[in-house]
Amino acid sequence: MNATSTSKRDAAPVRNTWLNRQSMSRRIVMAALAITTLVIGVVIGLIALQNQRNAIASVQREMATALDATDESLQLMFNAASQRGRALLPGLVRALGGEPVPDGGQVDMGDAGLVPRLVAGGRVVNGDASVLQHLHDASGADAAILVRAGDRWVRAATLLKDAAGKARHGSVLDANDVLAKILNRGEAYSGLVKRNDRWYAISLQPLRDKTGTVYGGLSMRVDVDADVKQLLQWTETTRVAGHGKLAIMQHTADGGWTYVAGADVKPGQRLESILPAAEAARLNSLFADPEGFEQVQTGEGSAVDLAAWKAIKNWDWMMVAMGPRADFLAASHRQLAIQAGLLLAGAILIAALIGWLATAALRPIGGMIAGMQRLGDGDLTTRLPEVPKQSRNEVHILYAALARMQSSLARIVFTVRGSVEEIQVGSREIAAGNQDLSSRTEMQAASLEETAASMDELSAAVKQNAESAQNASTLSVAASDAAQRGGQAVSTVVDTMEGISHSSRKISEIVSLIDSIAFQTNLLALNAAVEAARAGEQGKGFAVVAGEVRGLARRSADAAREIKGLIEESTGKVDAGARQVQSARATMQEIVDSVGQLATLVGGIATASDEQSRGIGEVNQAVSQMDEVTQRNAALVEQAAAAASSLEEQAQHLANAVAVFRLADDEPQAVPAQRPVHDVPAVAAADLPRHLRLA
């Protein structure tokens, strides 16, 4: 139970860090500043995110408003021009005397060749622009009559002129021209086209025969160049949301986009020349939606633009508003910087206020620390300040506990001083008695050591004789074993020599077989040479091979005869060696028998010497035990004397340690009277604030 309580009261080691070495007021200020800064940082982050979202939403709204206004202007312009063109088409039909119809004939119209002849009001209209000119003079609109010639569309009559001022009757429309595509579909059309660097609103009415087949068409162009160029110029100079620019793009036949107008771009310039290829492809896919808003990478670096777009109906255009994202958000960033500065200033003021309050609250602890330092120096006469009665202030509770600890420590020091003096007297008496006993024990131990030394010398001599006899016996046995092993080795050599002789005979037989094979091979090669000679020219190569085989067979036979001679010579030498080894085995057996007899005699001597050594050893052991007991007694006496001396020394150290404490007049009764202590209520651990409870 006590061990458990003690382990629970053990305090964890205090980490020696820079923060732990700072004063409490400074740590409180640092913690408050850190927490406030963290909260402000989170708030600033949220404000920045919200400001950025609001700024982007505002830019999106302003871009959408500008695009809608531009779209509305273009639609009004288009509607006015197209209504005017559609209204003039019936007048053209009346002026011609009816719709032009093919009469089945053909007319040569220069570059176009022969084309169908069209007749209206009883006259041919191919190449006749008088009615068209009259209508132009009256309304300012340009009319044209188109006719199908095979798979081409030809201007039968037009007011268009070439560079020389000659009318372009018979000119063929490009297959990708919008009018050619519309006529191929057989649809009426109103739209915008550009001719000779001028903008026109065109209305097209297809001409059909009784079967519904389109054979021609009437077109009416209304010049809107001034209005369109004014709008394009406005587009180039207008700024959206202060930083954005407007641009108009037109879809190309290859699926790309070219600029019609816009700031910092040239008409006809492709989108891929302005943006990176990947971003241009991305915008091309985004333009599939009629309108939208997106962030666009405008360069190889990190530059980002905000872009909004809207498809312009009837114009085949895409209106785009685009500007640097950083410029749009600059005002938001400035506002955020001002807000962040104000919040940080507030954080610094809060931290300063908390620091002032913490310093004022912790100032009494400084006096307590000074008193505890004097207690640590041994001054138990320090007077601590009085505390209010029934105070619940943690500092007051610590002062009262420190005062009680000072009184208790003074009483303990006074009691320890008296006990130390009694311990010093008793330890000196014990040390004197142990010193006398130690002297007598040492004399007895010296006598026993002399006796033991004499017995050791005798025992050593006998033991040496026994060991010598034992070594001789061991050597004899080893010699006998070595002789036996030598005999066995000789026997093994004999067996090995016989095996070598047997193997040599087998090798001789094998060599004879090789010689026989070489002879047969030679015969076969000879037969092959004969057959090759019979074959004439066809057998020459085979004859050469047969000659080589005969040469190899002859050399194999010669080598086999040499090997056979060497093996026969080796077999003779092996047989002679076997006879010599047999003689050596007989001699080795005689040596083995003689060494065995010598080992038996030496063994008997070793046994007798060993018995004599054991007897003397038992006597020596008894003397050694007596000496050991005496030595242990002497050691115990010395330990007791040392313990008594150490006790006396420790008592002196304790007296010196207690002497460090200073008591009031060195009287125990003076200690509790050093000052009155108010009755501060004993506070249970559960009633203390959480940060003052012990673990």
TORGULO-864516 format. One record per residue (C-alpha): residue in three letters; x, y, z. Coordinates in steps of 0.5 Angstrom, whole numbers, plus 500, padded with zeros to 3 digits. Layout:
% TORGULO-864516
ALAXYZ ...
This chain:
% TORGULO-864516
MET500500500 ASN506505502 ALA510503496 THR504504491 SER502511495 THR510513494 SER510511487 LYS504515485 ARG507521489 ASP513521485 ALA514527480 ALA516526473 PRO522529471 VAL522537469 ARG525537462 ASN530542461 THR528546455 TRP528554453 LEU521555454 ASN521551461 ARG526556464 GLN522562462 SER518566467 MET511564468 SER508571466 ARG513571460 ARG510564458 ILE503566459 VAL504572454 MET507567449 ALA502562450 ALA496568449 LEU500571443 ALA501564440 ILE493562441 THR491569439 THR495569433 LEU493562431 VAL486564431 ILE487571427 GLY491567422 VAL485562421 VAL480568421 ILE484571416 GLY485565412 LEU477565412 ILE476572410 ALA481571404 LEU478565402 GLN471569402 ASN474575399 GLN477572393 ARG470568392 ASN466575392 ALA471578388 ILE471573383 ALA463572383 SER463580382 VAL468579376 GLN464574373 ARG457578374 GLU461584371 MET463580365 ALA456577364 THR453584364 ALA458587359 LEU457580354 ASP450581355 ALA450588353 THR454587347 ASP450581345 GLU444585345 SER447591341 LEU449586336 GLN442583336 LEU439589335 MET444591329 PHE443584326 ASN435584326 ALA435591323 ALA439590317 SER436583316 GLN429586316 ARG431591312 GLY434586307 ARG428581307 ALA423587306 LEU427589300 LEU427582297 PRO420582294 GLY421589291 LEU427586287 VAL422581285 ARG417586283 ALA422590279 LEU425584275 GLY418583273 GLY417576277 GLU422571280 PRO428569275 VAL426562272 PRO431558267 ASP428557260 GLY432551258 GLY438555255 GLN445557257 VAL449563257 ASP457563256 MET459567262 GLY466568262 ASP470564267 ALA464560269 GLY463558262 LEU456556260 VAL451557265 PRO443556265 ARG439562262 LEU435565267 VAL429570265 ALA424574269 GLY419579266 GLY420577259 ARG428578259 VAL434575260 VAL437577267 ASN444573266 GLY449579266 ASP444585267 ALA445589273 SER441595271 VAL435593275 LEU440591281 GLN443598280 HIS436602280 LEU434598287 HIS441600290 ASP440607288 ALA433607291 SER435603297 GLY443603298 ALA442595298 ASP446591294 ALA442585290 ALA445579287 ILE442573282 LEU445566283 VAL444560279 ARG446553280 ALA451551274 GLY453543276 ASP455543283 ARG457550283 TRP454557284 VAL455562279 ARG453570280 ALA448571274 ALA448578276 THR451582281 LEU454589283 LEU460586285 LYS466589282 ASP473587281 ALA480591282 ALA479594275 GLY472596276 LYS469591272 ALA462587274 ARG464580277 HIS458577273 GLY459569272 SER464569278 VAL463563282 LEU462562289 ASP467559293 ALA465552296 ASN466554303 ASP462561302 VAL456561307 LEU452563301 ALA454556297 LYS453552303 ILE446555305 LEU444554298 ASN446547298 ARG441546304 GLY436550300 GLU434554306 ALA432561307 TYR438565311 SER439572314 GLY446573317 LEU453577317 VAL458576311 LYS465580310 ARG466582303 ASN472586300 ASP474588308 ARG466591309 TRP461588313 TYR454586310 ALA448583313 ILE445578308 SER438575306 LEU438570302 GLN432567298 PRO432560294 LEU429559288 ARG426553287 ASP422549281 LYS416546281 THR419539283 GLY422543289 THR429543287 VAL433549288 TYR436552281 GLY438559284 GLY437564289 LEU436572290 SER441575295 MET440582298 ARG446585302 VAL445591307 ASP452595308 VAL453595316 ASP460596316 ALA460603319 ASP456600325 VAL460594326 LYS466597325 GLN464602331 LEU462596335 LEU469593334 GLN472599336 TRP468600342 THR470592343 GLU477594343 THR477600348 THR472597353 ARG475595360 VAL471590364 ALA471590371 GLY477595371 HIS482590368 GLY478585363 LYS478586355 LEU473584350 ALA475580344 ILE470577338 MET472571335 GLN470567329 HIS469559328 THR474557323 ALA473551318 ASP478547321 GLY475547328 GLY479553331 TRP478560332 THR480567330 TYR480574332 VAL475578329 ALA477584334 GLY480585340 ALA485589344 ASP492587343 VAL490582338 LYS490583330 PRO484581326 GLY485574323 GLN490572328 ARG489565331 LEU487563338 GLU493558338 SER498564337 ILE496567343 LEU495562348 PRO499555350 ALA497550345 ALA494546351 GLU490551354 ALA488553347 ALA485546346 ARG482547353 LEU478553351 ASN476550344 SER473545348 LEU470550353 PHE467554347 ALA462548346 ASP458551351 PRO454557349 GLU457561355 GLY461560361 PHE466562366 GLU473559367 GLN480561369 VAL485560363 GLN493559363 THR495565359 GLY503563359 GLU508558360 GLY509561367 SER504562372 ALA500567369 VAL492566370 ASP486570367 LEU479570368 ALA475569362 ALA468569360 TRP465567354 LYS458568350 ALA456565343 ILE453571339 LYS447568335 ASN446570328 TRP453572328 ASP457566328 TRP461569333 MET464568340 MET464574345 VAL470573350 ALA472577356 MET478576359 GLY483579364 PRO489578369 ARG486574375 ALA491578380 ASP489585377 PHE482583379 LEU484580386 ALA489586387 ALA483590391 SER481584395 HIS488583397 ARG489590399 GLN483590403 LEU485583406 ALA492586408 ILE489592412 GLN484587416 ALA490583417 GLY494589420 LEU488591424 LEU487584427 LEU495583429 ALA495590432 GLY489587436 ALA493581438 ILE499584440 LEU494589445 ILE491583448 ALA498579449 ALA500586452 LEU494586457 ILE494579459 GLY502580460 TRP500586465 LEU495582468 ALA499575469 THR505580472 ALA501583477 ALA498576479 LEU504573480 ARG508578483 PRO507575490 ILE510569488 GLY517572487 GLY517574495 MET515566496 ILE521564492 ALA526568496 GLY523565502 MET524558499 GLN531560497 ARG533562504 LEU530556507 GLY534552502 ASP540555505 GLY539553512 ASP536559514 LEU530557518 THR529564522 THR526567515 ARG519570517 LEU514569512 PRO509575510 GLU502573514 VAL496571510 PRO489573510 LYS484568514 GLN480563510 SER483565504 ARG482561498 ASN487564494 GLU492559491 VAL498564493 HIS496565500 ILE495557501 LEU502556499 TYR505561504 ALA501558509 ALA504551507 LEU511554507 ALA510557514 ARG508550517 MET513546513 GLN519551516 SER516550523 SER516542522 LEU523542519 ALA526547525 ARG523542530 ILE526536526 VAL533539526 PHE533540533 THR531533535 VAL536530530 ARG542534533 GLY541531540 SER541524537 VAL547525533 GLU551527539 GLU549520542 ILE550516536 GLN557519536 VAL559517543 GLY556510542 SER560509535 ARG567511539 GLU566506544 ILE564500539 ALA570502535 ALA575501541 GLY573494542 ASN573492535 GLN580494535 ASP582490541 LEU579484538 SER582485531 SER589485534 ARG588478537 THR585475531 GLU590477527 MET596473531 GLN592467531 ALA591467523 ALA598468522 SER600462526 LEU595458522 GLU598461515 GLU605458517 THR602451518 ALA598451512 ALA604454508 SER608447510 MET603443508 ASP602446502 GLU610445500 LEU609437502 SER603437498 ALA606440492 ALA612435492 VAL607429492 LYS602432487 GLN608433482 ASN610426483 ALA603423482 GLU602428476 SER609426473 ALA607419473 GLN600420470 ASN604424465 ALA608418463 SER602413463 THR599418459 LEU604418454 SER605411454 VAL598410452 ALA599415447 ALA605411444 SER601405444 ASP595408440 ALA600411436 ALA603405434 GLN597401433 ARG594407428 GLY601406425 GLY600399424 GLN593400421 ALA595405417 VAL600401414 SER595395413 THR591401409 VAL597402405 VAL597395403 ASP590395401 THR591401397 MET597399393 GLU593392391 GLY587396389 ILE592401385 SER595394382 HIS588392380 SER586398377 SER593399373 ARG591392370 LYS584394368 ILE587401365 SER592396361 GLU586392358 ILE582399356 VAL588401352 SER589394349 LEU581396347 ILE583403344 ASP589400340 SER584395337 ILE579400335 ALA585404332 PHE587398328 GLN579397326 THR579405324 ASN585405320 LEU582399316 LEU575403315 ALA579409313 LEU583405308 ASN577402305 ALA574409304 ALA580411301 VAL579406296 GLU572407295 ALA574415294 ALA579413288 ARG574409285 ALA569415285 GLY574419281 GLU573427282 GLN567426286 GLY571422291 LYS577427292 GLY574431298 PHE572424301 ALA579421300 VAL582427304 VAL577426310 ALA579418309 GLY587420309 GLU586425316 VAL582419319 ARG587414318 GLY592419320 LEU588420327 ALA587412327 ARG595411327 ARG597416332 SER591413337 ALA595407336 ASP602410338 ALA599413344 ALA595407346 ARG602403346 GLU606408350 ILE600408355 LYS601401355 GLY608401356 LEU608406362 ILE602402365 GLU606396365 GLU612399368 SER608403374 THR604396375 GLY611393377 LYS613399381 VAL607398385 ASP608391386 ALA615392389 GLY612397394 ALA606393396 ARG612388398 GLN616393402 VAL609395406 GLN608388408 SER615388411 ALA613394415 ARG607392417 ALA610386421 THR615391424 MET610396426 GLN606390430 GLU612388434 ILE613396436 VAL606396438 ASP606390443 SER613393446 VAL609400448 GLY603396451 GLN607393456 LEU611399458 ALA604403458 THR602397463 LEU608398468 VAL607406468 GLY600406470 GLY601402476 ILE606407478 ALA601413477 THR596409481 ALA600409487 SER603416487 ASP595418486 GLU593415492 GLN599418496 SER597425493 ARG590424496 GLY592422503 ILE596429504 GLY591433500 GLU586431506 VAL591433511 ASN592440507 GLN585441506 ALA583440514 VAL589445515 SER586450510 GLN579450513 MET582452520 ASP586457517 GLU579460512 VAL575460519 THR580464522 GLN581469516 ARG573470516 ASN573471523 ALA579476522 ALA575479516 LEU568480520 VAL572483526 GLU575488521 GLN568489518 ALA565491525 ALA571496526 ALA570499519 ALA563499520 ALA564503527 SER569507524 SER564509518 LEU558510523 GLU562515527 GLU564518521 GLN557519518 ALA555521525 GLN560527524 HIS557528517 LEU550528520 ALA552533525 ASN555538520 ALA549537515 VAL545539521 ALA549545523 VAL548548517 PHE541550519 ARG540556523 LEU535556529 ALA532562533 ASP537562539 ASP538554538 GLU532553542 PRO526548540 GLN521552544 ALA523559540 VAL521556533 PRO514555534 ALA514562537 GLN517566531 ARG510568528 PRO503567529 VAL500563523 HIS493564522 ASP488558521 VAL488557514 PRO483552512 ALA486545510 VAL484544503 ALA483537501 ALA486535494 ALA480535491 ASP478542493 LEU484545490 PRO485548483 ARG486543478 HIS493546476 LEU495545484 ARG493538485 LEU499533486 ALA499527482 
